[in-house]
Amino acid sequence: MKTIDDANRLRNRVLAALEQADLETDAAEQSRLLSFVVAGGGFAGTELIAELFDLVHGVLHHYPRLHDAETRFVLVHSGDRLLPELPADLGDYALRTLRGRGIEFRLGTRVVAAGPGSVRFSDGAQIEARTFAWTAGTRPNPLVERIGPVGDSGPLRVDECLRMTGVDGVWAIGDCARIPDPAQPGTYYPPTAQHAIREGKAVADNVAAVVRGRAPTPFRFGGLGILVSLGHRRAAGQVFGHRVSGLTGWVLWRAVYLGKLPGAEKRLRVAVDWLLDLGFSRDIALTSNEIISTTAPDRNRHA
Ligand SMILES: Cc1cc2nc3c(=O)[nH]c(=O)nc-3n(C[C@H](O)[C@H](O)[C@H](O)COP(=O)(O)OP(=O)(O)OC[C@H]3O[C@@H](n4cnc5c(N)ncnc54)[C@H](O)[C@@H]3O)c2cc1C
């Protein structure tokens, strides 16, 4: 789960799974189609499982044979705490809130294999599901691997002025770079958009400074805060050092994203769309021809 295309594909897949489940006569296959597994208990995975739950439960009434059918949502996370980026009490709040809705959490567990109809875990358990989403880490662009030192496939190491170490004339920012955070020596700035945007401006200033024969300026940014949406109009997080949760957190979360959109026209369009969401049910139109193979799960294809 990395791009808007991934999000669109997943939405189409979920709606296609519901359509197929509605016609399915085999109970085991119907259950597979109605089971959704997400790997990764960071921000992306937590928001994703909450949103999947809301999407499915928001549209289930459109599928006559599924009204009483059981759905299953499972989040698998290798750490022992959900949302390790947040203070423990907020992570616990998120876990309690989502568990209260019926979402299952397998903490301290890794996904070891995934096939067309099942996902296998490090504790030996297996869940039969036709939809599996991965949010437990992405790799940088292959170009970055080619520029970086041999054997180091991670983001490029840069100094605090955003210059790549060991290679003259290469600068790196955003998800492609490991930028030292002087506030916590030995650690790096997190790969978030709020950092990347500021790093973009900083690197432009630094390149211009070096071209003009001046010294570049070290990059410094303390972060504004973090918010995670928990669906059902709830969110949790920390903004400017203050903890927020529940409906207030959600309103703030939406306000932040609205504020980040470029231009008044786009902001107005999205605000109107969100207002309409409050009064109308979700759109279930498929925007691509997603067909989910329902052949028997092939265990030999586990990677
Ligand atoms: C699911 C998810 C949710 C997230 N939520 C948040 C959030 O709520 N808040 C937050 O602050 N951060 C969030 N992040 C992190 C944030 O999206 C990234 O840290 C940020 O986008 C990094 O910016 P970037 O410019 O380094 O990379 P990107 O935004 O990935 O931009 C890289 C660009 O380079 C282009 N590109 C790739 N290859 C080439 C090439 N060969 N030539 C030319 N162009 C190329 C790509 O098309 C892309 O447009 C989230 C990330 C994910 C995956």
The ligand as an SDF file (V2000), in Angstrom:
LIG
                    3D

 53 58  0  0  0  0  0  0  0  0999 V2000
   -0.1740    4.5960    2.9530 C   0  0  0  0  0  0  0  0  0  0  0  0
    0.7050    5.7530    3.3650 C   0  0  0  0  0  0  0  0  0  0  0  0
    0.1600    6.7500    4.1880 C   0  0  0  0  0  0  0  0  0  0  0  0
    0.9460    7.8380    4.5700 C   0  0  0  0  0  0  0  0  0  0  0  0
    0.3840    8.8100    5.3700 N   0  0  0  0  0  0  0  0  0  0  0  0
    1.1130    9.8820    5.7240 C   0  0  0  0  0  0  0  0  0  0  0  0
    0.5460   10.8970    6.5340 C   0  0  0  0  0  0  0  0  0  0  0  0
   -0.6130   10.8200    6.9330 O   0  0  0  0  0  0  0  0  0  0  0  0
    1.3200   11.9760    6.8590 N   0  0  0  0  0  0  0  0  0  0  0  0
    2.6200   12.0830    6.4400 C   0  0  0  0  0  0  0  0  0  0  0  0
    3.2720   13.0980    6.7600 O   0  0  0  0  0  0  0  0  0  0  0  0
    3.1890   11.1300    5.6760 N   0  0  0  0  0  0  0  0  0  0  0  0
    2.4770   10.0200    5.3090 C   0  0  0  0  0  0  0  0  0  0  0  0
    3.0440    9.0350    4.5360 N   0  0  0  0  0  0  0  0  0  0  0  0
    4.4600    9.1730    4.1270 C   0  0  0  0  0  0  0  0  0  0  0  0
    4.6030   10.1350    2.9520 C   0  0  0  0  0  0  0  0  0  0  0  0
    3.6820    9.7900    1.9270 O   0  0  0  0  0  0  0  0  0  0  0  0
    6.0240   10.0650    2.4030 C   0  0  0  0  0  0  0  0  0  0  0  0
    6.9500   10.1910    3.4520 O   0  0  0  0  0  0  0  0  0  0  0  0
    6.2540   11.1960    1.4040 C   0  0  0  0  0  0  0  0  0  0  0  0
    5.3380   11.0950    0.3240 O   0  0  0  0  0  0  0  0  0  0  0  0
    7.6960   11.1380    0.8660 C   0  0  0  0  0  0  0  0  0  0  0  0
    7.8570   12.0830   -0.1340 O   0  0  0  0  0  0  0  0  0  0  0  0
    8.8790   11.8390   -1.3110 P   0  0  0  0  0  0  0  0  0  0  0  0
    8.8230   13.0790   -2.1410 O   0  0  0  0  0  0  0  0  0  0  0  0
   10.1780   11.4080   -0.7420 O   0  0  0  0  0  0  0  0  0  0  0  0
    8.3480   10.5650   -2.1150 O   0  0  0  0  0  0  0  0  0  0  0  0
    6.9990   10.3940   -2.9190 P   0  0  0  0  0  0  0  0  0  0  0  0
    5.8850   11.1970   -2.3480 O   0  0  0  0  0  0  0  0  0  0  0  0
    6.8300    8.9100   -3.0360 O   0  0  0  0  0  0  0  0  0  0  0  0
    7.3270   11.0250   -4.3230 O   0  0  0  0  0  0  0  0  0  0  0  0
    8.2610   10.4440   -5.2170 C   0  0  0  0  0  0  0  0  0  0  0  0
    7.8640   10.8520   -6.6230 C   0  0  0  0  0  0  0  0  0  0  0  0
    8.8840   10.4500   -7.5200 O   0  0  0  0  0  0  0  0  0  0  0  0
    8.3010    9.9170   -8.6800 C   0  0  0  0  0  0  0  0  0  0  0  0
    9.2840    9.0090   -9.2860 N   0  0  0  0  0  0  0  0  0  0  0  0
    9.5780    7.7320   -8.9640 C   0  0  0  0  0  0  0  0  0  0  0  0
   10.5290    7.2440   -9.7700 N   0  0  0  0  0  0  0  0  0  0  0  0
   10.8740    8.2270  -10.6050 C   0  0  0  0  0  0  0  0  0  0  0  0
   11.8260    8.3400  -11.6800 C   0  0  0  0  0  0  0  0  0  0  0  0
   12.6070    7.2960  -12.0130 N   0  0  0  0  0  0  0  0  0  0  0  0
   11.9050    9.5110  -12.3380 N   0  0  0  0  0  0  0  0  0  0  0  0
   11.1180   10.5570  -11.9800 C   0  0  0  0  0  0  0  0  0  0  0  0
   10.1970   10.5140  -10.9900 N   0  0  0  0  0  0  0  0  0  0  0  0
   10.0860    9.3680  -10.3100 C   0  0  0  0  0  0  0  0  0  0  0  0
    7.0720    9.1910   -8.1490 C   0  0  0  0  0  0  0  0  0  0  0  0
    6.1210    9.0210   -9.1740 O   0  0  0  0  0  0  0  0  0  0  0  0
    6.5840   10.1630   -7.0700 C   0  0  0  0  0  0  0  0  0  0  0  0
    5.7230   11.1540   -7.5950 O   0  0  0  0  0  0  0  0  0  0  0  0
    2.2790    7.9360    4.1310 C   0  0  0  0  0  0  0  0  0  0  0  0
    2.8200    6.9470    3.3020 C   0  0  0  0  0  0  0  0  0  0  0  0
    2.0420    5.8520    2.9290 C   0  0  0  0  0  0  0  0  0  0  0  0
    2.6550    4.7900    2.0330 C   0  0  0  0  0  0  0  0  0  0  0  0
  1  2  1  0
  2  3  1  0
  2 52  2  0
  3  4  2  0
  4  5  1  0
  4 50  1  0
  5  6  2  0
  6  7  1  0
  6 13  1  0
  7  8  2  0
  7  9  1  0
  9 10  1  0
 10 11  2  0
 10 12  1  0
 12 13  2  0
 13 14  1  0
 14 15  1  0
 14 50  1  0
 15 16  1  0
 16 17  1  0
 16 18  1  0
 18 19  1  0
 18 20  1  0
 20 21  1  0
 20 22  1  0
 22 23  1  0
 23 24  1  0
 24 25  2  0
 24 26  1  0
 24 27  1  0
 27 28  1  0
 28 29  2  0
 28 30  1  0
 28 31  1  0
 31 32  1  0
 32 33  1  0
 33 34  1  0
 33 48  1  0
 34 35  1  0
 35 36  1  0
 35 46  1  0
 36 37  1  0
 36 45  1  0
 37 38  2  0
 38 39  1  0
 39 40  1  0
 39 45  2  0
 40 41  1  0
 40 42  2  0
 42 43  1  0
 43 44  2  0
 44 45  1  0
 46 47  1  0
 46 48  1  0
 48 49  1  0
 50 51  2  0
 51 52  1  0
 52 53  1  0
M  END
$$$$
